[in-house]
Amino acid sequence: MSWTRTRAAPSPTRRAEPDGFQPLSR
């Protein structure tokens, strides 16, 4: 469960977010 790995593995939660966006604020 790495928030930084979201770029490599797009999660359904950040699917609406632009690619390359890091949900560090979440």
N, C-alpha and C positions, 0 to 999 in steps of 0.2 A: 504494500500500500504506500507507494511513494508519489507524492504530489508532483515531483519533478519528472516522474516517468510518464506523466499524462501526455507529454508531447509524443512519446514513442507509442503509447497505447491510449488512444482517444477514448475517454470514458463517456457513457451516455449522459452524464451529468454536465460535462463541459462540451457536449456535442454542438450546442448552440453558440459556444464561444469560438472566436476566430482561432485558426491553427497557429500555435506558437504562444498563445496566451497562457500564462502560468497563474492558476488560482491560488496565489500565495496569500491573498487577502481573505480568502474563504478559510 
